[in-house]
């Protein structure tokens, strides 16, 4: 549940570090590993992909 909440924050413009902390992660690296495992992209890559898709 934390990862989708963080993804929505990132999509809304929140930095990856801030989003990770806001949803309860202490370690940004742990957050990034779990995010990539779930979404197939690092949080930064996912954010860039999301922005590209929204521009279409």
N, C-alpha and C positions, 0 to 999 in steps of 0.2 A: 504494500500500500504506500510505502514511503517513496518508492521510485516513481510511480505515476504522478504523485503530488509534486515531486521535485521536477519532473519533466514539464509539468504545466507551468511551474514557476520559471523555469529556464525559457520556455516558449514565450512567456510574458515579459522577458527581458532581464530577469534576475540572473546574476552571475552564477556560474556553476558552484563556486565555493559557498556563496551565500545560500543558494538553494539547498545544497547538501546539509549545511548546518541548520537551516530552518526546519528541515524534516527529521532531524535527529541524528545525523551522521556526525561522528567525531573526527573521522579520518576521511579527507577528500579522496585519497587514493583508493580506499575501500569502496567508497561511493562510486568512483569511476569504474572500478572492476565490476561491481554488481550491475551498474547501469549498462555497461558494454555487454555483459552476459545476457541481460534481458532484452535490450534493444538492438544489439548487433553493431552499435556505433559507440564511440566515446561520447560523453556528454557534449563536448564542443562540436564534434562532427555531426551529432544529431541536431544540435541547435542550428548549425549552418544549413543542414538539409531541410529542416523545418522552415527556416527563413526563405530558402529557394522555393519550396512548395507553396508558401503563402504568397509569394510574389507572382505566381502564375495565375 
